[in-house]
Structures are given as structure tokens and as C-alpha cells.
């Protein structure tokens, strides 16, 4: 098995508590509303959103299942693994994400996400594939950020 780990960082003017509530705690409600052409629905097929829950995200062209490892509303941390669906194959066993939203000096947020990809055998992902995945995640984050900027009373 191969293991590839990388960390990305994004800075926002939105406070960590708002971004965490919108993008993590309420994502199953908010994401289908913000991206109805891409995300058809999000449902918990096991649990209620806490550790041990399994969330299924249904896209126009497929689905993914996330197993939630940790949700901490005090430290604004969220850990989960992509365990089934798009992105999982005979070459990729699972993808784990460790997300932390920290306050910045200007009352905004520094979001750090560490991604760990577990591959079968000696398979190596190409840089283009990694960058495409990073862009998708950043795109979702920017959609939520844009919503929060336009709706200053949401998720306070």
C-alpha cells in the first residue's frame, strides 16, 4: 500500500465558527441548496452526523460515502474518510481528511486540510489528478464562503 499526504491552507475573512457550522455541521442541508446541479442530496445512512456516522453524498453522476471519525465543535476540527463511491477504485483504497478551522488575527479563518490517500500496491496518483481533487474541495469551500459573505446573519 502506498500513502500520499499533503496539506492545503485557505484564508477567509469569515470567523471559524460560521464556516464550521455551514460547511461541516449543516453541509447536508446547505450543499444541495447551494449546488443543486452538482449535489442532488446528502443523507446519513448511519448515525446522526457524529463520530461513526456514514454520510452519502449523491451527485448528478454518482455518489460518495464518508465515514466520520471526529467532529469537534469546540476546536472546529473535522476528520472523515472517503470509503466508497467516486474516487475509490481498485487503485485507491480510501482517502482521509483532517480539517481544522483556526482563528486568524483579523477575526477571520485559516482553514487547514490534510489529505491522506491510501493506494493499493505501488500505484501513484498523477499530479493532475491531485490538483483536480484539490480544486474541487477548494471550490466547495469558496461556494460556502460566498454564501456566508452574502448572508451575514447566517450561521452566527
C-alpha positions in Angstrom: 0.0 0.0 0.0 1.2 3.5 -0.8 0.4 6.5 1.3 0.5 10.1 0.0 -0.2 13.0 2.4 -0.4 16.7 1.6 -1.8 19.8 3.3 -3.6 22.8 1.9 -4.5 26.1 3.5 -7.1 28.7 2.7 -7.6 32.1 4.4 -11.0 33.7 4.8 -12.5 36.8 6.4 -15.3 34.7 7.9 -14.9 33.6 11.6 -14.2 29.9 12.1 -17.5 29.2 14.0 -19.6 30.3 11.0 -17.6 28.4 8.4 -17.5 25.3 10.6 -21.3 25.4 11.2 -22.1 26.0 7.5 -19.5 23.7 5.8 -19.4 20.9 8.3 -22.3 20.7 10.7 -25.0 21.8 8.2 -23.4 20.7 5.0 -26.1 18.0 4.4 -28.7 20.8 4.2 -26.7 23.6 2.7 -24.7 22.0 -0.1 -27.7 20.7 -2.1 -29.2 24.2 -1.9 -26.0 26.0 -3.0 -25.1 23.5 -5.7 -28.3 21.9 -6.9 -26.9 20.9 -10.3 -24.0 19.1 -8.8 -25.2 17.8 -5.4 -28.6 16.1 -5.6 -28.8 15.1 -1.9 -26.8 14.3 1.2 -28.1 11.8 3.7 -26.9 10.0 6.8 -27.1 6.3 6.2 -25.7 5.5 9.6 -25.8 7.8 12.7 -26.7 11.4 13.1 -23.6 13.2 12.0 -21.3 12.4 14.9 -18.3 10.2 15.0 -19.0 6.8 13.5 -21.7 8.2 11.2 -21.7 7.5 7.5 -22.8 10.2 5.1 -23.7 9.6 1.5 -23.5 12.5 -1.0 -25.4 11.9 -4.2 -24.1 13.7 -7.3 -25.6 14.0 -10.7 -23.1 11.4 -11.9 -22.6 9.1 -8.9 -22.1 9.1 -5.1 -19.5 9.0 -2.3 -19.7 7.7 1.2 -17.9 9.4 4.0 -17.2 7.8 7.4 -17.0 10.5 10.1 -14.1 9.9 12.5 -14.3 13.1 14.6 -16.5 16.2 14.9 -15.4 18.8 17.5 -17.4 22.0 17.7 -15.1 23.5 20.3 -11.8 23.1 18.3 -13.5 23.4 14.9 -12.0 20.1 13.7 -13.5 17.5 11.5 -12.0 14.2 10.4 -13.5 11.8 7.9 -12.6 9.2 5.3 -14.0 8.7 1.8 -14.7 5.0 1.9 -16.9 4.2 -1.2 -18.0 5.7 -4.5 -16.4 8.1 -6.8 -12.6 8.3 -6.1 -12.4 4.8 -4.6 -11.2 2.2 -7.0 -9.0 -0.8 -7.4 -6.1 1.7 -7.2 -7.3 3.9 -4.3 -8.4 2.2 -1.0 -9.5 5.3 0.9 -8.9 9.0 1.3 -8.8 10.6 4.7 -9.3 14.2 5.5 -8.3 16.1 8.7 -9.8 19.7 8.6 -9.1 22.4 11.2 -10.5 25.9 11.2 -8.4 28.3 13.2 -8.9 32.0 14.0 -6.7 34.5 12.2 -5.5 37.8 13.7 -8.2 39.7 11.7 -11.0 37.6 13.2 -11.2 35.5 10.0 -10.2 31.9 9.5 -7.2 29.9 8.5 -8.5 26.6 7.2 -6.0 23.7 7.0 -6.8 20.4 5.4 -4.5 17.4 5.5 -5.4 14.8 2.9 -4.0 11.3 3.1 -4.5 9.0 0.1 -4.1 5.2 0.6 -3.4 3.4 -2.6 -3.3 -0.3 -3.4 0.1 -1.6 -4.3 2.6 0.7 -6.0 0.0 2.9 -7.7 0.9 6.6 -7.8 -1.5 9.4 -8.5 -0.6 11.8 -11.2 -0.2 15.5 -10.2 -3.1 16.5 -12.5 -5.4 14.1 -10.6 -4.3 15.5 -7.2 -4.7 19.1 -8.4 -8.2 18.3 -9.8 -9.2 16.9 -6.3 -7.8 20.0 -4.6 -9.7 22.3 -6.9 -13.0 20.5 -6.2 -12.6 20.9 -2.4 -11.5 24.5 -2.7 -14.4 25.2 -5.0 -16.9 23.9 -2.4 -15.2 25.9 0.3 -15.5 29.1 -1.8 -19.2 28.5 -2.5 -19.9 28.3 1.2 -17.7 31.3 1.9 -19.5 33.3 -0.8 -22.9 32.3 0.7 -21.8 33.5 4.2 -20.4 36.8 2.8 -23.8 37.5 1.1 -25.8 36.4 4.2 -24.0 37.9 7.2 -26.8 36.8 9.6 -26.5 33.1 8.6 -24.7 30.7 11.0 -23.9 33.3 13.7 
